Amino acid sequence: MSYQSMEEAQIRCEREGIQFWKAIQLEDADERGVTQEDSWKEMQRMWQAMLDGLDAYDPELMSRSRMVGKEGGLMDAYREAGDTLCGDFMAKVMSNALKMGCNNACMKRIVAAPTAGACGVMPAVLVTYYREYHVPEEKMIEALYVAAGIGQIIANRAYLAGASGGCQAEIGSGSGMAAAAICHVKGGDTVKLGNACAMALKNLMGLVCDPVGGLVEVPCVKRNVGGAFNAIAAADMALAGIESQIPVDQVIDAMKEVGDKMDVSLRETGFGGVAGSTRAAEIVERMNM
């Protein structure tokens, strides 16, 4: 049976003297009836798909709605000019988040982790760090197990779909997963992974899902950037020894409560938030012409 809480997974880690990623791998192998080697190969395939997805980005390709597509290329050009506010590495994170979001809108292959709408958060954080600092691939695959374990717990206790809990369940969950994953890459233990995830989730709690025209494009693509930045900030805070005063399991429960109270117009219906703005109505009318 999959883990119902971070506490449950942590107890196993302490009892068996294993890291969080290993506890997730063992659970995956047992649940699917495969060997640990087979489990690893499948996660390795997911990692390669993330790498390939970024490499497949085409700045000339626009989505059918014409709302998004070029953003990753524009960010690359801005970064290469050398005048960014946030520095070269974080500008690459921005570019990669935008590229994957645009890939999704343009019907290219993506890894929907945790969802298609949030597919840019984890690659932006993990692939950028991998390529910038030449981390061994094995460490990055371990990080994907960490992210998968966090996502599994969120799914069991709350939501991953914007239609169920708002964008806090998509970008928020992706940010929490990425925060814990990069925290692992940087040597964080299970406690720090939980703190990183908790802080990332709290920062985005209440985020609504308001796609213009019901499409996973606006504001979704750019929100992937916010989720990636938030993940890195939360991981750095956790690695610095800053703790979440609210345990991660309770933060996830709070996210579910907020999602349950969220008006239906703010849960992927395309009626509320920016989707209900005058400009959004003009865009939808143009698309329907």
N, C-alpha and C positions, 0 to 999 in steps of 0.2 A: 504494500500500500504506500502511496506517495506521502511525503512529509506534509503534515497539516500545520506545522509551525516551525519557525527558526529555532525555537527552544528545543523541539523534538530532534531536529537535525544536529544541534549543538551537543545534546546529551549523547548521541551516538558517536560524535567526533571525540568527545572526552572519554567515553567508555572504551572505544577501540583504538584510541591514539592515532586517529587519521585526520586529514584536513577536510574542510567542508566540500571541496570539489570531489574528493574521493568518495565521500558519503553519498553524493549525488550520483556518481558513476555506478557505484554498487547498487543503489536503488533502481537505477535505470536498467541495468543488466538483469536484475532479478525480476523486475516488473515485466520486461519484454521477453524474458526467457532467452537471453543471448549471453555470450561471453563478454568479459570486460574488454577484450580486444575488439570485438565487433562493435561494442558501444563506442569505443574510442574512434574507430574508423568512421562511424556515422557522424560523430562530432567533428572530426577532421574534414569530412565532406562539407559540413555546414560552414566551417571556417573558410574553406577554399571558395565556396559560393559567395561569401562576403567579399573576399579579395577580388574575385572575378567580376562581381557586380560593380564595384567601384571602377575597375579598369574598363568596363563596357560603357561607361557614361559618354554620351554624345551631346556636346553643348549646342549643336545645331538642331537637335530634335525637340519638338514641342509637343505637349499633350494635345489631345483632340480638342479640348476646350480652349487651347491657346493661353491658358492662364499661367502655366509653369513649364519649365524645361531648361531655360538658359541660365538659371541662377547659379548653378555650380561653376559654370564657365566664367561668369561675371566675377564671382568671388575669387577664382584663381587669378584672373587678370589683376584684380585689385591687390591681392597678396603679392604678386610678382612685382608690382610697382614699388613695394617696400615701404608703404606708408600706413600700415594698419595700426589701429589703436591697441589691439590686444596681442600683438606679436605674431611671429611666423607660425609657431606650432598651433596656437589656438585658431589662427586664420585657416590653417589646413583642416582642423576639426570642423570649422564652419563649412568649408568647401565640400568636405566629404559627407556631412549631414545633408546638405542641399542636393548633392549628386544622387544619393540614394533615394531621397524623397522624390526627386524628379524622375528617376528610373522607374519608380513605382507608378507614378502618374502617366508615364509613357509606355507602360505595359512591358517593361523589361524585367528580367529575372531578379528577384530580391529574396532575402531571407526575412520572413515575416516574424521577427522576434522583438517584442511579443506579438505585434500585429503589423499589417502592411503599412498602416498609417504612421507607425512609429519605427519603421524599418531603418531609418538613418541614424538613430541614436547610438546603438551599439557599434556599428562599423566606424562611425565618426570617432568614437573614443578609442576603440581597440585597434582597428586597422591603422589609424594614424599613429598611435603610439608604437605599434609593432614596426612600422616602416621607418619611423623617425629614430627609434632607439635600438633597432635590430635585436629585439627580444627573441629568444628561441621559440619556435612554433609550438613546442610542447607546453610552454607556459601559457600561451594564448588559448590553446585548446582547454587547458585546465580552467582558464577564466570563463570560457563558454559554459562549462559545467556549473561554475558558480552562478552565472547569469541564469542558466536554466533552472537551477534549484530555487533561486529567488523568485523567478517567474512562476514556478510551480506552486510555491507557497502563497503567492498573491492570488493566483487563480483559485486555489482551494479555499481561501479565506474571504476573497472579495471578487474583483473582476479584472479582466484584461480588455474587454470590449468597450468602446466609446458609447455604443448604444445602451449598454447596461449601466455604466458608471461615469460617463463623461470622459474627456481627454485625460484626466488624471489617471484613468485606468490604462491608457495607451502610452502617451508620452511620459506620464508619471511613472508607470511601471517600467517602461524601457529605461528611464533615467535611473531608477533604483537598481535595476539589473546591471546596468553599465557601471554605476558607482561601485557596487560590490565587486564586479569583475575586475575593474582596473585597480581597485584596492588590493585584490589578491595578487595581481601582477607586481605591484609595488611592495609585496611582502606582508600585507595585513593579515592578521589572524581572524578567526571566526567572529570574535567580538567586534573587531573593527569593520568587518564586512557588514554586520548587522547595523552598526552605527551609520555607515556610509549610506546604506539603503534607506534607513529610517529618515535621515536628514534630507536625502533627495526627494523622497515621497512627500515629506512635510512641506518642502518648498513649493511643490506643485499641487498640493491638495486643493480641491475645488475647481481645478481647471476644466472648463466646459468643452464639449465637443460641438462645434458649430461650423461644419463644412459648407462653404458656399456652393449652392447648387447640388448639395449632397455628394460632391466629389471629394476624394481624399487628396486635395491639392491646396486650397486656400482655406484657412491659414495653416494647414497641416504640415506642408513642406518646411516652412520656416520655423515651426514649433520644434522640429527635430533639432535645430541648432540650439534652441533654449534648453531642451532636454539634455543634450550632450554637454553643454557648458555647465549645467547644474550638476550633472553626474561627476564631472571632474572636480568641481568645487566641493561637493559633499565628500568625495574620496579623500581629497587633500585635508579637509577638516578632520576626518576620522583618523587618517595617518598621523596627524599632528597630536592626536590624543584627545580631541574634542569628542564628547559623548552626546548621544541623543538622550535626553532625560526621559523620553517616552520610548519603551522597547519597540523594536521593529514590528513584532506581531501585533501590538496594540495600535501602532500607527496604521498598519494595514486594515485592522478592524475599523479604525476611525475613517479611513478612506471609503470603506464600504458604506458606513453610515451616511457620509456626505453624498455619495453616489445615489443612495436610496432616496435622499431628500431632494435631489436635483430635479428640477422641472423637466418634463419630457422634451420641451423645446430646446433644451441644452444638452441633449443626448443623441447626437448624430442625425437628427431629423431634418436639419437644414432650415429650421424656422427661427431659432433664437440666436443670440450673440451677434457676431459679425455677419452671420448668414442672413440675419433679418434686417441688415442695413440697406439704405437706399441704393448704395453702389452695388451691393450684392444682387439686388433685384434687377438692376440694369444689366449686370453681367449675365444673369440667368436668361433674361429676355433676349439678349444678343445671341446666346448659345442656341436658343430655341427657334431662331429665325431661319 
